[in-house]
Amino acid sequence: MIRRDFLRAAGLASGALALQMGTLANGATVLSTTEAESQGKLYRAMADGKINVSADAGKSWQLHADFGAEFTVVALAADRRGQVSARLVSDASRFDLTLAQNGKAWKTA
């Protein structure tokens, strides 16, 4: 691979990464690959241990849960029944949570 091809490939990879990540008005970084939709609401995991929710297809966002900056939400998904699950990791542990039926509380899976 010649240098020009390498630089072109590196630029494309950087651009793709920049498109996958975004920033909300409050400055929080969005991990756009970590998103789930359930019962008309869109849930989005943040790099700082927070999960935001939107009831208007992403036009506005509200904080739904704050697990602390020591945790990262690495996966967020909704199953066919609409059950939302999240996987959180820290330096020493990993655990899975599910959103309760009331849509407010998270519990261990």
Gaussian input, Z-matrix of N, CA and C with variables (Angstrom, degrees):
# hf/3-21g

backbone

0 1
 N
 C     1     B1
 C     2     B2     1     A1
 N     3     B3     2     A2     1     D1
 C     4     B4     3     A3     2     D2
 C     5     B5     4     A4     3     D3
 N     6     B6     5     A5     4     D4
 C     7     B7     6     A6     5     D5
 C     8     B8     7     A7     6     D6
 N     9     B9     8     A8     7     D7
 C    10    B10     9     A9     8     D8
 C    11    B11    10    A10     9     D9
 N    12    B12    11    A11    10    D10
 C    13    B13    12    A12    11    D11
 C    14    B14    13    A13    12    D12
 N    15    B15    14    A14    13    D13
 C    16    B16    15    A15    14    D14
 C    17    B17    16    A16    15    D15
 N    18    B18    17    A17    16    D16
 C    19    B19    18    A18    17    D17
 C    20    B20    19    A19    18    D18
 N    21    B21    20    A20    19    D19
 C    22    B22    21    A21    20    D20
 C    23    B23    22    A22    21    D21
 N    24    B24    23    A23    22    D22
 C    25    B25    24    A24    23    D23
 C    26    B26    25    A25    24    D24
 N    27    B27    26    A26    25    D25
 C    28    B28    27    A27    26    D26
 C    29    B29    28    A28    27    D27
 N    30    B30    29    A29    28    D28
 C    31    B31    30    A30    29    D29
 C    32    B32    31    A31    30    D30
 N    33    B33    32    A32    31    D31
 C    34    B34    33    A33    32    D32
 C    35    B35    34    A34    33    D33
 N    36    B36    35    A35    34    D34
 C    37    B37    36    A36    35    D35
 C    38    B38    37    A37    36    D36
 N    39    B39    38    A38    37    D37
 C    40    B40    39    A39    38    D38
 C    41    B41    40    A40    39    D39
 N    42    B42    41    A41    40    D40
 C    43    B43    42    A42    41    D41
 C    44    B44    43    A43    42    D42
 N    45    B45    44    A44    43    D43
 C    46    B46    45    A45    44    D44
 C    47    B47    46    A46    45    D45
 N    48    B48    47    A47    46    D46
 C    49    B49    48    A48    47    D47
 C    50    B50    49    A49    48    D48
 N    51    B51    50    A50    49    D49
 C    52    B52    51    A51    50    D50
 C    53    B53    52    A52    51    D51
 N    54    B54    53    A53    52    D52
 C    55    B55    54    A54    53    D53
 C    56    B56    55    A55    54    D54
 N    57    B57    56    A56    55    D55
 C    58    B58    57    A57    56    D56
 C    59    B59    58    A58    57    D57
 N    60    B60    59    A59    58    D58
 C    61    B61    60    A60    59    D59
 C    62    B62    61    A61    60    D60
 N    63    B63    62    A62    61    D61
 C    64    B64    63    A63    62    D62
 C    65    B65    64    A64    63    D63
 N    66    B66    65    A65    64    D64
 C    67    B67    66    A66    65    D65
 C    68    B68    67    A67    66    D66
 N    69    B69    68    A68    67    D67
 C    70    B70    69    A69    68    D68
 C    71    B71    70    A70    69    D69
 N    72    B72    71    A71    70    D70
 C    73    B73    72    A72    71    D71
 C    74    B74    73    A73    72    D72
 N    75    B75    74    A74    73    D73
 C    76    B76    75    A75    74    D74
 C    77    B77    76    A76    75    D75
 N    78    B78    77    A77    76    D76
 C    79    B79    78    A78    77    D77
 C    80    B80    79    A79    78    D78
 N    81    B81    80    A80    79    D79
 C    82    B82    81    A81    80    D80
 C    83    B83    82    A82    81    D81
 N    84    B84    83    A83    82    D82
 C    85    B85    84    A84    83    D83
 C    86    B86    85    A85    84    D84
 N    87    B87    86    A86    85    D85
 C    88    B88    87    A87    86    D86
 C    89    B89    88    A88    87    D87
 N    90    B90    89    A89    88    D88
 C    91    B91    90    A90    89    D89
 C    92    B92    91    A91    90    D90
 N    93    B93    92    A92    91    D91
 C    94    B94    93    A93    92    D92
 C    95    B95    94    A94    93    D93
 N    96    B96    95    A95    94    D94
 C    97    B97    96    A96    95    D95
 C    98    B98    97    A97    96    D96
 N    99    B99    98    A98    97    D97
 C   100   B100    99    A99    98    D98
 C   101   B101   100   A100    99    D99
 N   102   B102   101   A101   100   D100
 C   103   B103   102   A102   101   D101
 C   104   B104   103   A103   102   D102
 N   105   B105   104   A104   103   D103
 C   106   B106   105   A105   104   D104
 C   107   B107   106   A106   105   D105
 N   108   B108   107   A107   106   D106
 C   109   B109   108   A108   107   D107
 C   110   B110   109   A109   108   D108
 N   111   B111   110   A110   109   D109
 C   112   B112   111   A111   110   D110
 C   113   B113   112   A112   111   D111
 N   114   B114   113   A113   112   D112
 C   115   B115   114   A114   113   D113
 C   116   B116   115   A115   114   D114
 N   117   B117   116   A116   115   D115
 C   118   B118   117   A117   116   D116
 C   119   B119   118   A118   117   D117
 N   120   B120   119   A119   118   D118
 C   121   B121   120   A120   119   D119
 C   122   B122   121   A121   120   D120
 N   123   B123   122   A122   121   D121
 C   124   B124   123   A123   122   D122
 C   125   B125   124   A124   123   D123
 N   126   B126   125   A125   124   D124
 C   127   B127   126   A126   125   D125
 C   128   B128   127   A127   126   D126
 N   129   B129   128   A128   127   D127
 C   130   B130   129   A129   128   D128
 C   131   B131   130   A130   129   D129
 N   132   B132   131   A131   130   D130
 C   133   B133   132   A132   131   D131
 C   134   B134   133   A133   132   D132
 N   135   B135   134   A134   133   D133
 C   136   B136   135   A135   134   D134
 C   137   B137   136   A136   135   D135
 N   138   B138   137   A137   136   D136
 C   139   B139   138   A138   137   D137
 C   140   B140   139   A139   138   D138
 N   141   B141   140   A140   139   D139
 C   142   B142   141   A141   140   D140
 C   143   B143   142   A142   141   D141
 N   144   B144   143   A143   142   D142
 C   145   B145   144   A144   143   D143
 C   146   B146   145   A145   144   D144
 N   147   B147   146   A146   145   D145
 C   148   B148   147   A147   146   D146
 C   149   B149   148   A148   147   D147
 N   150   B150   149   A149   148   D148
 C   151   B151   150   A150   149   D149
 C   152   B152   151   A151   150   D150
 N   153   B153   152   A152   151   D151
 C   154   B154   153   A153   152   D152
 C   155   B155   154   A154   153   D153
 N   156   B156   155   A155   154   D154
 C   157   B157   156   A156   155   D155
 C   158   B158   157   A157   156   D156
 N   159   B159   158   A158   157   D157
 C   160   B160   159   A159   158   D158
 C   161   B161   160   A160   159   D159
 N   162   B162   161   A161   160   D160
 C   163   B163   162   A162   161   D161
 C   164   B164   163   A163   162   D162
 N   165   B165   164   A164   163   D163
 C   166   B166   165   A165   164   D164
 C   167   B167   166   A166   165   D165
 N   168   B168   167   A167   166   D166
 C   169   B169   168   A168   167   D167
 C   170   B170   169   A169   168   D168
 N   171   B171   170   A170   169   D169
 C   172   B172   171   A171   170   D170
 C   173   B173   172   A172   171   D171
 N   174   B174   173   A173   172   D172
 C   175   B175   174   A174   173   D173
 C   176   B176   175   A175   174   D174
 N   177   B177   176   A176   175   D175
 C   178   B178   177   A177   176   D176
 C   179   B179   178   A178   177   D177
 N   180   B180   179   A179   178   D178
 C   181   B181   180   A180   179   D179
 C   182   B182   181   A181   180   D180
 N   183   B183   182   A182   181   D181
 C   184   B184   183   A183   182   D182
 C   185   B185   184   A184   183   D183
 N   186   B186   185   A185   184   D184
 C   187   B187   186   A186   185   D185
 C   188   B188   187   A187   186   D186
 N   189   B189   188   A188   187   D187
 C   190   B190   189   A189   188   D188
 C   191   B191   190   A190   189   D189
 N   192   B192   191   A191   190   D190
 C   193   B193   192   A192   191   D191
 C   194   B194   193   A193   192   D192
 N   195   B195   194   A194   193   D193
 C   196   B196   195   A195   194   D194
 C   197   B197   196   A196   195   D195
 N   198   B198   197   A197   196   D196
 C   199   B199   198   A198   197   D197
 C   200   B200   199   A199   198   D198
 N   201   B201   200   A200   199   D199
 C   202   B202   201   A201   200   D200
 C   203   B203   202   A202   201   D201
 N   204   B204   203   A203   202   D202
 C   205   B205   204   A204   203   D203
 C   206   B206   205   A205   204   D204
 N   207   B207   206   A206   205   D205
 C   208   B208   207   A207   206   D206
 C   209   B209   208   A208   207   D207
 N   210   B210   209   A209   208   D208
 C   211   B211   210   A210   209   D209
 C   212   B212   211   A211   210   D210
 N   213   B213   212   A212   211   D211
 C   214   B214   213   A213   212   D212
 C   215   B215   214   A214   213   D213
 N   216   B216   215   A215   214   D214
 C   217   B217   216   A216   215   D215
 C   218   B218   217   A217   216   D216
 N   219   B219   218   A218   217   D217
 C   220   B220   219   A219   218   D218
 C   221   B221   220   A220   219   D219
 N   222   B222   221   A221   220   D220
 C   223   B223   222   A222   221   D221
 C   224   B224   223   A223   222   D222
 N   225   B225   224   A224   223   D223
 C   226   B226   225   A225   224   D224
 C   227   B227   226   A226   225   D225
 N   228   B228   227   A227   226   D226
 C   229   B229   228   A228   227   D227
 C   230   B230   229   A229   228   D228
 N   231   B231   230   A230   229   D229
 C   232   B232   231   A231   230   D230
 C   233   B233   232   A232   231   D231
 N   234   B234   233   A233   232   D232
 C   235   B235   234   A234   233   D233
 C   236   B236   235   A235   234   D234
 N   237   B237   236   A236   235   D235
 C   238   B238   237   A237   236   D236
 C   239   B239   238   A238   237   D237
 N   240   B240   239   A239   238   D238
 C   241   B241   240   A240   239   D239
 C   242   B242   241   A241   240   D240
 N   243   B243   242   A242   241   D241
 C   244   B244   243   A243   242   D242
 C   245   B245   244   A244   243   D243
 N   246   B246   245   A245   244   D244
 C   247   B247   246   A246   245   D245
 C   248   B248   247   A247   246   D246
 N   249   B249   248   A248   247   D247
 C   250   B250   249   A249   248   D248
 C   251   B251   250   A250   249   D249
 N   252   B252   251   A251   250   D250
 C   253   B253   252   A252   251   D251
 C   254   B254   253   A253   252   D252
 N   255   B255   254   A254   253   D253
 C   256   B256   255   A255   254   D254
 C   257   B257   256   A256   255   D255
 N   258   B258   257   A257   256   D256
 C   259   B259   258   A258   257   D257
 C   260   B260   259   A259   258   D258
 N   261   B261   260   A260   259   D259
 C   262   B262   261   A261   260   D260
 C   263   B263   262   A262   261   D261
 N   264   B264   263   A263   262   D262
 C   265   B265   264   A264   263   D263
 C   266   B266   265   A265   264   D264
 N   267   B267   266   A266   265   D265
 C   268   B268   267   A267   266   D266
 C   269   B269   268   A268   267   D267
 N   270   B270   269   A269   268   D268
 C   271   B271   270   A270   269   D269
 C   272   B272   271   A271   270   D270
 N   273   B273   272   A272   271   D271
 C   274   B274   273   A273   272   D272
 C   275   B275   274   A274   273   D273
 N   276   B276   275   A275   274   D274
 C   277   B277   276   A276   275   D275
 C   278   B278   277   A277   276   D276
 N   279   B279   278   A278   277   D277
 C   280   B280   279   A279   278   D278
 C   281   B281   280   A280   279   D279
 N   282   B282   281   A281   280   D280
 C   283   B283   282   A282   281   D281
 C   284   B284   283   A283   282   D282
 N   285   B285   284   A284   283   D283
 C   286   B286   285   A285   284   D284
 C   287   B287   286   A286   285   D285
 N   288   B288   287   A287   286   D286
 C   289   B289   288   A288   287   D287
 C   290   B290   289   A289   288   D288
 N   291   B291   290   A290   289   D289
 C   292   B292   291   A291   290   D290
 C   293   B293   292   A292   291   D291
 N   294   B294   293   A293   292   D292
 C   295   B295   294   A294   293   D293
 C   296   B296   295   A295   294   D294
 N   297   B297   296   A296   295   D295
 C   298   B298   297   A297   296   D296
 C   299   B299   298   A298   297   D297
 N   300   B300   299   A299   298   D298
 C   301   B301   300   A300   299   D299
 C   302   B302   301   A301   300   D300
 N   303   B303   302   A302   301   D301
 C   304   B304   303   A303   302   D302
 C   305   B305   304   A304   303   D303
 N   306   B306   305   A305   304   D304
 C   307   B307   306   A306   305   D305
 C   308   B308   307   A307   306   D306
 N   309   B309   308   A308   307   D307
 C   310   B310   309   A309   308   D308
 C   311   B311   310   A310   309   D309
 N   312   B312   311   A311   310   D310
 C   313   B313   312   A312   311   D311
 C   314   B314   313   A313   312   D312
 N   315   B315   314   A314   313   D313
 C   316   B316   315   A315   314   D314
 C   317   B317   316   A316   315   D315
 N   318   B318   317   A317   316   D316
 C   319   B319   318   A318   317   D317
 C   320   B320   319   A319   318   D318
 N   321   B321   320   A320   319   D319
 C   322   B322   321   A321   320   D320
 C   323   B323   322   A322   321   D321
 N   324   B324   323   A323   322   D322
 C   325   B325   324   A324   323   D323
 C   326   B326   325   A325   324   D324

   B1=1.4528
   B2=1.5287
   B3=1.2897
   B4=1.4508
   B5=1.5272
   B6=1.3083
   B7=1.4658
   B8=1.5337
   B9=1.3106
   B10=1.4631
   B11=1.5331
   B12=1.3445
   B13=1.4661
   B14=1.5254
   B15=1.3449
   B16=1.4553
   B17=1.5303
   B18=1.3275
   B19=1.4629
   B20=1.5262
   B21=1.3237
   B22=1.4643
   B23=1.5292
   B24=1.3261
   B25=1.4653
   B26=1.5250
   B27=1.3358
   B28=1.4615
   B29=1.5265
   B30=1.3271
   B31=1.4605
   B32=1.5093
   B33=1.3258
   B34=1.4614
   B35=1.5159
   B36=1.3373
   B37=1.4677
   B38=1.5243
   B39=1.3310
   B40=1.4653
   B41=1.5160
   B42=1.3204
   B43=1.4615
   B44=1.5127
   B45=1.3312
   B46=1.4643
   B47=1.5172
   B48=1.3352
   B49=1.4583
   B50=1.5243
   B51=1.3110
   B52=1.4569
   B53=1.5239
   B54=1.3317
   B55=1.4509
   B56=1.5166
   B57=1.3537
   B58=1.4569
   B59=1.5162
   B60=1.3169
   B61=1.4535
   B62=1.5132
   B63=1.3072
   B64=1.4518
   B65=1.5109
   B66=1.3080
   B67=1.4490
   B68=1.5230
   B69=1.3284
   B70=1.4576
   B71=1.5257
   B72=1.3138
   B73=1.4612
   B74=1.5277
   B75=1.3411
   B76=1.4631
   B77=1.5228
   B78=1.3455
   B79=1.4543
   B80=1.5162
   B81=1.3220
   B82=1.4557
   B83=1.5240
   B84=1.3185
   B85=1.4547
   B86=1.5205
   B87=1.3171
   B88=1.4571
   B89=1.5214
   B90=1.3159
   B91=1.4532
   B92=1.5198
   B93=1.3082
   B94=1.4586
   B95=1.5107
   B96=1.3232
   B97=1.4505
   B98=1.5279
   B99=1.3139
   B100=1.4529
   B101=1.5178
   B102=1.3298
   B103=1.4498
   B104=1.5273
   B105=1.3195
   B106=1.4666
   B107=1.5245
   B108=1.3328
   B109=1.4596
   B110=1.5145
   B111=1.3365
   B112=1.4525
   B113=1.5176
   B114=1.3142
   B115=1.4556
   B116=1.5278
   B117=1.3237
   B118=1.4540
   B119=1.5124
   B120=1.3169
   B121=1.4578
   B122=1.5225
   B123=1.3180
   B124=1.4469
   B125=1.5240
   B126=1.3306
   B127=1.4559
   B128=1.5190
   B129=1.3306
   B130=1.4595
   B131=1.5232
   B132=1.3368
   B133=1.4577
   B134=1.5175
   B135=1.3174
   B136=1.4517
   B137=1.5280
   B138=1.3252
   B139=1.4629
   B140=1.5202
   B141=1.3293
   B142=1.4587
   B143=1.5366
   B144=1.3342
   B145=1.4577
   B146=1.5151
   B147=1.3183
   B148=1.4613
   B149=1.5198
   B150=1.3314
   B151=1.4556
   B152=1.5228
   B153=1.3286
   B154=1.4525
   B155=1.5150
   B156=1.3291
   B157=1.4584
   B158=1.5268
   B159=1.3249
   B160=1.4568
   B161=1.5204
   B162=1.3138
   B163=1.4668
   B164=1.5239
   B165=1.3505
   B166=1.4621
   B167=1.5346
   B168=1.3233
   B169=1.4752
   B170=1.5216
   B171=1.3329
   B172=1.4506
   B173=1.5098
   B174=1.3093
   B175=1.4708
   B176=1.5265
   B177=1.3220
   B178=1.4658
   B179=1.5293
   B180=1.3200
   B181=1.4662
   B182=1.5151
   B183=1.3539
   B184=1.4561
   B185=1.5196
   B186=1.3204
   B187=1.4578
   B188=1.5279
   B189=1.3271
   B190=1.4577
   B191=1.5274
   B192=1.3370
   B193=1.4607
   B194=1.5244
   B195=1.3336
   B196=1.4572
   B197=1.5228
   B198=1.3294
   B199=1.4584
   B200=1.5186
   B201=1.3118
   B202=1.4563
   B203=1.5171
   B204=1.3215
   B205=1.4590
   B206=1.5244
   B207=1.3275
   B208=1.4643
   B209=1.5333
   B210=1.3285
   B211=1.4584
   B212=1.5241
   B213=1.3174
   B214=1.4499
   B215=1.5179
   B216=1.3097
   B217=1.4594
   B218=1.5274
   B219=1.3323
   B220=1.4662
   B221=1.5238
   B222=1.3181
   B223=1.4612
   B224=1.5197
   B225=1.3120
   B226=1.4654
   B227=1.5146
   B228=1.3372
   B229=1.4621
   B230=1.5211
   B231=1.3302
   B232=1.4641
   B233=1.5218
   B234=1.3385
   B235=1.4574
   B236=1.5316
   B237=1.3086
   B238=1.4755
   B239=1.5175
   B240=1.3125
   B241=1.4670
   B242=1.5235
   B243=1.3323
   B244=1.4549
   B245=1.5147
   B246=1.3391
   B247=1.4640
   B248=1.5247
   B249=1.3302
   B250=1.4639
   B251=1.5202
   B252=1.3293
   B253=1.4622
   B254=1.5141
   B255=1.3253
   B256=1.4627
   B257=1.5272
   B258=1.3262
   B259=1.4659
   B260=1.5173
   B261=1.3353
   B262=1.4547
   B263=1.5218
   B264=1.3170
   B265=1.4596
   B266=1.5216
   B267=1.3222
   B268=1.4609
   B269=1.5248
   B270=1.3044
   B271=1.4639
   B272=1.5264
   B273=1.3247
   B274=1.4623
   B275=1.5213
   B276=1.3093
   B277=1.4602
   B278=1.5209
   B279=1.3369
   B280=1.4593
   B281=1.5254
   B282=1.3325
   B283=1.4620
   B284=1.5157
   B285=1.3403
   B286=1.4523
   B287=1.5238
   B288=1.3180
   B289=1.4580
   B290=1.5183
   B291=1.3241
   B292=1.4625
   B293=1.5264
   B294=1.3071
   B295=1.4542
   B296=1.5238
   B297=1.3133
   B298=1.4653
   B299=1.5240
   B300=1.3164
   B301=1.4586
   B302=1.5309
   B303=1.3330
   B304=1.4610
   B305=1.5253
   B306=1.3471
   B307=1.4450
   B308=1.5141
   B309=1.3316
   B310=1.4601
   B311=1.5258
   B312=1.3136
   B313=1.4606
   B314=1.5372
   B315=1.3246
   B316=1.4632
   B317=1.5167
   B318=1.3315
   B319=1.4619
   B320=1.5228
   B321=1.3122
   B322=1.4610
   B323=1.5186
   B324=1.2964
   B325=1.4719
   B326=1.5144
   A1=107.51
   A2=116.14
   A3=118.89
   A4=110.00
   A5=115.24
   A6=121.52
   A7=112.11
   A8=117.96
   A9=121.69
   A10=110.95
   A11=117.37
   A12=121.11
   A13=110.79
   A14=115.97
   A15=120.00
   A16=110.39
   A17=117.05
   A18=120.25
   A19=111.86
   A20=116.62
   A21=120.27
   A22=110.30
   A23=117.23
   A24=121.48
   A25=110.93
   A26=116.95
   A27=120.53
   A28=110.33
   A29=117.42
   A30=121.05
   A31=112.21
   A32=116.98
   A33=120.65
   A34=110.89
   A35=116.67
   A36=120.31
   A37=110.46
   A38=117.27
   A39=120.53
   A40=111.00
   A41=117.08
   A42=120.76
   A43=111.91
   A44=116.61
   A45=120.41
   A46=110.47
   A47=117.06
   A48=120.44
   A49=110.24
   A50=117.38
   A51=120.57
   A52=111.00
   A53=118.31
   A54=120.86
   A55=111.88
   A56=117.49
   A57=120.46
   A58=111.85
   A59=116.77
   A60=120.65
   A61=108.70
   A62=116.70
   A63=121.27
   A64=109.77
   A65=117.65
   A66=121.81
   A67=108.93
   A68=115.84
   A69=120.93
   A70=109.42
   A71=115.93
   A72=121.39
   A73=111.74
   A74=117.78
   A75=120.19
   A76=112.54
   A77=117.84
   A78=121.71
   A79=114.99
   A80=118.75
   A81=121.54
   A82=110.57
   A83=115.94
   A84=120.98
   A85=110.10
   A86=116.93
   A87=123.23
   A88=109.32
   A89=116.59
   A90=121.21
   A91=105.71
   A92=117.33
   A93=120.56
   A94=113.81
   A95=117.99
   A96=119.43
   A97=110.51
   A98=116.91
   A99=121.44
   A100=108.44
   A101=114.62
   A102=121.47
   A103=109.30
   A104=116.12
   A105=120.16
   A106=109.11
   A107=115.45
   A108=121.17
   A109=108.96
   A110=115.98
   A111=120.99
   A112=109.65
   A113=116.75
   A114=124.48
   A115=112.30
   A116=115.84
   A117=121.05
   A118=115.39
   A119=117.58
   A120=121.42
   A121=109.43
   A122=115.41
   A123=122.40
   A124=107.76
   A125=116.51
   A126=122.65
   A127=108.24
   A128=116.84
   A129=120.81
   A130=109.77
   A131=115.49
   A132=121.79
   A133=110.22
   A134=115.47
   A135=121.90
   A136=109.16
   A137=116.07
   A138=121.40
   A139=112.60
   A140=117.82
   A141=120.98
   A142=113.40
   A143=117.35
   A144=120.99
   A145=115.06
   A146=117.26
   A147=120.76
   A148=110.67
   A149=114.90
   A150=121.66
   A151=106.66
   A152=116.09
   A153=122.06
   A154=109.41
   A155=116.97
   A156=122.10
   A157=109.18
   A158=114.57
   A159=121.61
   A160=108.69
   A161=115.75
   A162=120.83
   A163=111.26
   A164=116.89
   A165=120.40
   A166=111.69
   A167=115.46
   A168=123.00
   A169=113.27
   A170=117.41
   A171=121.08
   A172=116.32
   A173=118.29
   A174=120.29
   A175=111.30
   A176=116.34
   A177=121.03
   A178=108.24
   A179=115.80
   A180=121.80
   A181=110.22
   A182=115.28
   A183=122.25
   A184=108.14
   A185=115.90
   A186=120.63
   A187=108.93
   A188=116.81
   A189=121.24
   A190=110.65
   A191=116.93
   A192=121.27
   A193=109.16
   A194=115.82
   A195=121.98
   A196=107.96
   A197=116.46
   A198=121.60
   A199=112.15
   A200=117.74
   A201=122.39
   A202=111.87
   A203=115.38
   A204=121.21
   A205=112.95
   A206=118.09
   A207=120.06
   A208=112.40
   A209=117.00
   A210=121.79
   A211=110.50
   A212=115.17
   A213=122.31
   A214=107.90
   A215=117.30
   A216=121.36
   A217=106.09
   A218=116.61
   A219=120.60
   A220=112.91
   A221=117.33
   A222=120.19
   A223=109.22
   A224=114.37
   A225=121.55
   A226=105.84
   A227=116.92
   A228=119.58
   A229=110.26
   A230=114.48
   A231=121.24
   A232=107.67
   A233=116.42
   A234=119.72
   A235=110.16
   A236=116.77
   A237=121.48
   A238=113.14
   A239=116.71
   A240=120.45
   A241=112.30
   A242=117.24
   A243=120.76
   A244=113.63
   A245=117.27
   A246=121.24
   A247=109.66
   A248=116.99
   A249=122.11
   A250=109.14
   A251=116.13
   A252=122.84
   A253=109.57
   A254=115.66
   A255=121.40
   A256=108.91
   A257=116.11
   A258=121.72
   A259=107.34
   A260=115.35
   A261=121.97
   A262=109.48
   A263=115.96
   A264=120.95
   A265=109.24
   A266=114.35
   A267=122.28
   A268=105.88
   A269=116.62
   A270=119.49
   A271=112.39
   A272=116.50
   A273=119.92
   A274=114.97
   A275=119.19
   A276=118.32
   A277=112.56
   A278=112.95
   A279=121.92
   A280=106.58
   A281=116.66
   A282=118.50
   A283=110.25
   A284=114.67
   A285=122.50
   A286=109.68
   A287=115.62
   A288=122.65
   A289=108.93
   A290=115.92
   A291=121.20
   A292=107.86
   A293=115.38
   A294=121.35
   A295=108.27
   A296=116.82
   A297=121.99
   A298=110.25
   A299=116.81
   A300=122.21
   A301=112.71
   A302=117.24
   A303=119.54
   A304=112.26
   A305=117.36
   A306=122.17
   A307=114.51
   A308=117.34
   A309=120.19
   A310=112.92
   A311=118.31
   A312=122.17
   A313=111.63
   A314=116.00
   A315=122.21
   A316=107.67
   A317=117.69
   A318=121.84
   A319=108.75
   A320=115.93
   A321=119.89
   A322=109.61
   A323=114.99
   A324=121.05
   A325=111.84
   D1=128.52
   D2=178.77
   D3=-83.54
   D4=161.18
   D5=-174.12
   D6=-55.00
   D7=-43.09
   D8=-178.72
   D9=-60.73
   D10=-43.30
   D11=178.69
   D12=-64.96
   D13=-39.61
   D14=178.53
   D15=-62.25
   D16=-46.84
   D17=-179.73
   D18=-63.67
   D19=-37.90
   D20=177.68
   D21=-63.76
   D22=-45.83
   D23=179.58
   D24=-64.01
   D25=-41.39
   D26=178.98
   D27=-64.37
   D28=-39.43
   D29=178.37
   D30=-64.95
   D31=-40.95
   D32=178.02
   D33=-64.88
   D34=-41.49
   D35=179.13
   D36=-64.01
   D37=-41.87
   D38=178.73
   D39=-64.50
   D40=-40.75
   D41=178.57
   D42=-64.24
   D43=-40.41
   D44=178.53
   D45=-63.89
   D46=-41.01
   D47=178.49
   D48=-64.32
   D49=-41.85
   D50=179.42
   D51=-63.36
   D52=-35.77
   D53=178.27
   D54=-70.22
   D55=-31.64
   D56=-179.51
   D57=-73.64
   D58=-26.94
   D59=-178.31
   D60=-107.08
   D61=146.39
   D62=178.02
   D63=-142.74
   D64=-178.55
   D65=-179.40
   D66=-134.39
   D67=133.78
   D68=175.15
   D69=-82.72
   D70=170.76
   D71=-178.08
   D72=-58.74
   D73=-30.48
   D74=-179.08
   D75=-82.42
   D76=3.31
   D77=176.94
   D78=90.17
   D79=-2.70
   D80=-179.48
   D81=-73.47
   D82=143.40
   D83=-179.76
   D84=-85.00
   D85=134.20
   D86=-179.80
   D87=-97.83
   D88=130.12
   D89=170.66
   D90=-97.95
   D91=91.10
   D92=-168.73
   D93=-66.99
   D94=-16.21
   D95=176.79
   D96=-79.05
   D97=-5.02
   D98=-177.91
   D99=-113.92
   D100=80.43
   D101=-173.29
   D102=-143.72
   D103=147.23
   D104=177.99
   D105=-144.51
   D106=148.97
   D107=177.59
   D108=-121.55
   D109=133.51
   D110=179.89
   D111=-153.88
   D112=132.84
   D113=175.37
   D114=49.59
   D115=44.83
   D116=176.68
   D117=78.02
   D118=5.88
   D119=179.47
   D120=-117.11
   D121=146.30
   D122=178.67
   D123=-110.05
   D124=125.99
   D125=179.51
   D126=-109.11
   D127=135.74
   D128=-178.71
   D129=-134.09
   D130=128.33
   D131=178.50
   D132=-80.91
   D133=144.49
   D134=-179.92
   D135=-114.75
   D136=155.41
   D137=-177.75
   D138=-67.81
   D139=-17.67
   D140=-175.93
   D141=-100.19
   D142=24.73
   D143=176.34
   D144=82.62
   D145=15.29
   D146=-179.13
   D147=-110.90
   D148=154.46
   D149=171.67
   D150=-122.61
   D151=125.69
   D152=177.69
   D153=-104.33
   D154=156.60
   D155=-179.46
   D156=-132.11
   D157=145.21
   D158=176.90
   D159=-130.29
   D160=132.67
   D161=177.15
   D162=-102.60
   D163=0.86
   D164=-177.83
   D165=-125.98
   D166=43.79
   D167=175.83
   D168=58.53
   D169=34.12
   D170=174.93
   D171=89.98
   D172=5.87
   D173=178.42
   D174=-72.18
   D175=-36.23
   D176=175.93
   D177=-138.99
   D178=152.74
   D179=-176.04
   D180=-129.88
   D181=147.71
   D182=174.35
   D183=-129.46
   D184=150.35
   D185=175.55
   D186=-68.03
   D187=127.22
   D188=178.27
   D189=-102.57
   D190=-41.78
   D191=-178.96
   D192=-151.51
   D193=143.64
   D194=176.21
   D195=-127.58
   D196=106.42
   D197=-177.69
   D198=-91.39
   D199=-0.66
   D200=178.60
   D201=99.69
   D202=150.46
   D203=-175.92
   D204=-67.29
   D205=-17.38
   D206=179.00
   D207=-75.91
   D208=-10.04
   D209=177.84
   D210=-109.53
   D211=149.35
   D212=173.43
   D213=-122.30
   D214=131.43
   D215=175.65
   D216=-85.01
   D217=107.51
   D218=-174.53
   D219=-95.66
   D220=-16.52
   D221=178.78
   D222=-149.16
   D223=140.63
   D224=178.19
   D225=-144.97
   D226=126.00
   D227=-175.67
   D228=-150.57
   D229=157.31
   D230=174.25
   D231=-123.31
   D232=134.80
   D233=178.45
   D234=-85.49
   D235=-176.08
   D236=-177.51
   D237=-62.70
   D238=-27.51
   D239=178.66
   D240=-83.06
   D241=-6.88
   D242=-179.59
   D243=93.42
   D244=6.46
   D245=178.61
   D246=-73.40
   D247=121.64
   D248=-178.78
   D249=-92.59
   D250=132.57
   D251=178.84
   D252=-126.16
   D253=149.60
   D254=178.65
   D255=-134.37
   D256=144.06
   D257=172.86
   D258=-114.47
   D259=125.11
   D260=-179.99
   D261=-113.83
   D262=144.72
   D263=176.25
   D264=-132.73
   D265=151.04
   D266=171.17
   D267=-134.91
   D268=-172.48
   D269=179.97
   D270=-59.09
   D271=-37.78
   D272=-171.74
   D273=-109.59
   D274=-10.83
   D275=-174.08
   D276=-149.06
   D277=166.66
   D278=175.85
   D279=-142.55
   D280=136.48
   D281=176.82
   D282=-150.30
   D283=159.11
   D284=-178.50
   D285=-111.29
   D286=141.74
   D287=178.57
   D288=-127.33
   D289=153.81
   D290=172.38
   D291=-125.55
   D292=148.42
   D293=178.53
   D294=-80.42
   D295=128.75
   D296=-179.50
   D297=-63.64
   D298=161.32
   D299=-178.48
   D300=-59.74
   D301=-27.39
   D302=178.76
   D303=-73.94
   D304=-9.05
   D305=177.14
   D306=75.42
   D307=11.87
   D308=-176.50
   D309=-117.39
   D310=-42.10
   D311=-173.88
   D312=-102.27
   D313=146.55
   D314=175.60
   D315=-104.76
   D316=139.45
   D317=179.33
   D318=-131.90
   D319=157.25
   D320=179.32
   D321=-66.13
   D322=142.12
   D323=-176.38
   D324=-77.53

